[in-house]
Amino acid sequence: MLKNKAEGKIQSNWRYLLNTRKYFVLFLAVLGLSLATALFAVWPQWQGSYQNYQKIQVSKKRLATLRQKTAQLDEAKASEIISKITQIDLLLPSQKPLQQLLSALQIMQERHKVVLSDVSLAPGEIGQASGGTQSKNLGYEQIDLKLKATGSLAQVNSFLQAVENFSPLTTINKIELNEKRKTTADQTLISFEADLSLSTFYFQKNIVSKVDSKLPVDSSNKYQEVLAKLDSFFYPNYQEPQFTLGGKEDLFQVPAQ
């Protein structure tokens, strides 16, 4: 019975509030509905504006990074390594330098008066740009070559020094020097035969760099010493052979009908 009285009293209070404050209650209802409508209408626009703001901030950072990289590239144009880029490309080419190597050896043979014989290569597939012996994780490959150089001791010695100082970059792995004597009626001719094992290197690794990474410009003494040594190498005047197909000459001498 007390419970029923309490419930009745609460209902009476609500009726009294609605009768006396109905305009205030109506105002609160309209205000809440207006806020809800405004929230649903403005929220997508605010969310889109915030996303656009984040994109603008990211674009500003990228633009600042690109401007910084552009400034670094402008500074690099005046660096010493750019001035020696042609020598670097000849010394350590990006393709298999088989023809360049043979051309350089021919030039050195004529210059130092030695006779080359028993030339053998292990370059992999000759027609491919790569395929030599690959060094793990170092990014370069090499062509292995064996040959014999014959001449006087001074001629052979000068030839060996020249081999390790021309482009493409070549090193001597093994030398076997044998004395050869040829006796005639008048005199005994002495010559020396050097059995050589050579390796020629070329760069085959793809270079990947991020926009925000610094340029690999090193101004240390060791770096400067490497650049200074580039001038001490001999760079043969090698030209790609030109092949002409066709022409008026009948190579097979086919008789005319």
Order of alpha helices (4+ residues) and beta strands (2+ residues): alpha-alpha-alpha-alpha-alpha-beta-beta-beta-alpha-beta-beta-alpha
